[in-house]
Amino acid sequence: MSNPAGRPPWSSEKFNDAFWSKCEKTVGCWTWQHRTSGSGYGRIKRHRKEMPAHKYAWEITFGKVPDGLLVLHRCDNPLCIRPDHLFLGTQSDNITDCAKKGRHPKSKLTADQVREIRKLRSEGIFAKDIAPRFGVSLGTIYHACDGRSYRWVEGESA
């Protein structure tokens, strides 16, 4: 059986349709609404193979990711699987991209995102409604708001 565009051999049109149905498509990000990893990225599993959802989105759209490269997010939303929000790069490119966007390499959120989260919480928006918008856990939202993390970000606290 042929493998068009280097797509994963375990992909199929039926599976791909089901895959795309598991995201909320908006004008901006297409947010994954299914399984996630502990680090906040979408995960898929088929035939006992597991991979990041954004990597699968890349591969079924553009083809196999070359060895040594990663699928990175332009939008910095780990749950985004929108192909035009993704690009290929090395780990070094990923670190440089984080620095350009004002993120610490291990931070899940930018300073602007933390300020926005704090503002939303101060307006009474529930953490459970905020977390999916930023692709992070409830704990990350609570910690960003109560000062256990992101202490370096000045601005509103809930």
N, C-alpha and C positions, 0 to 999 in steps of 0.2 A: 504494500500500500504506500502511496506517495505521501510525502510530508510537506505540504505547501508552505513556503516562506519560512521553513525551519521551525514550524510550530511544534509545541510539545506533542510527542506521539500519542499521548493519552488525552488529547483534546478532541472534541467532537462538536458539531454544530449544536446538538441538543444540550450538551454540557455547557457550551459557551453561552447559549441563550439563558440557561439557568444562572450562570455566573453573573451576567450583566443584570439580571433581574434582582440580584442581591445588593444593588447599590441604589442610592437615592441620587438621581440626576438633577442637578440644579444648573443655573446659569454659570456658576463657578465650578466647584469641585463635584465629582461624582463620588459620594461617600459610601464606603463599604458598610453594609448593615448586617454582617454575619460574623463568623468566628474571628477572634483577634488573638494576637500574641500578647505576652506580658509586657512587651514594649510598645503596644498600641497600634501595631500594623495588622492589616487584614490578613487572614490565612485561608487557604483553600486546601482541600484534600480530595484526591480522586485516585482510585486504585492503589491505595496505601502510599501514595506520594503526596507530600505536603510541600507547599511553597508560599511565599508572600503573594497576596492577591494582586498587588501592584505589578509584580514581576510577571505574573500570568497575563494580566491585562496588556503589558508591553509585548509579550511573546505572541499572543494571538492576534495582535494588531500589526506588529512590525517584524516579528521573527525572533529567533533565539538570541539571547543575550550572549555576546562573545565572552570567552573566558577572560577573567581579570577585570571585568566591568560590572558595575552595579546599576540598578534602576533607581534613579534619584527623583525627588519631588521638587518641581519649581515652586509649588504652592506651600511647601512645608507642612502639609497635612498627611500624616502617615496612613490615614484611612482613605485617601483619595486614590482612585483607580482610573481617572480620566486620562486617556493616552496622551493628549496634548499638554498635560501637566507633568509628564514624566520625561526624563532624559537619561542618557547613559553617561557614566563617568566612573572614575577610579575612586578608591577610598580617599585619596589625596584631594581629588576634586570635591568630594563630599565635605571634607573638613574645610576647604577653602570657601565653599558655598555657604556653610554655616557661619563662618567668620564674616563674610560679606553681608549676611543678613542679620548680623548682630546676635547670633545664637552661640552659646557655649556648645561645643560638640556633643556633650552629653545632655544638654537641655532639650526638652521636648517642645518648649514654647519660646517665642521671641518676647522681648520686653513689651512690645506693643500688644501682643496677644494677652500677656499677663494683665496689663492695664485694662484691656477690654473685658476680660473675665471678671476682674474685680469690680468693674463698673456694672456689669450685668448682675452679679451677685448682690451688689448694693441696691439694685433696682428690684430685687426680690425674685429674680430668675433662679430656678432650682439648678443645682449642680448637675443633676441627672439630665437636664435639658441642654446644659452648656457643654458637657464633656464630649458628646458626639460631634459637635460643631468644630471642635479643635482636635479631635482624634486622640484624646487622652482619657485616662481613667478618672473616676470620681475622686480618688485620693489625690491625684495631681491638682484637680480643681480646688479641693479643700486646702491642700498645703500651700498652693499659690496665694490663696486668699487669707489664710491665717498666719502667714509669715514663716512657716516651717521650711519653705523653699522659696526661691526667687526673692530673697531679702534684698538683693542688689537692685531690684526694680522699684523705682520710686513711683508713687501714684496711689490711687485709691485702694483701700483695703476694705473687705467686707466684714 
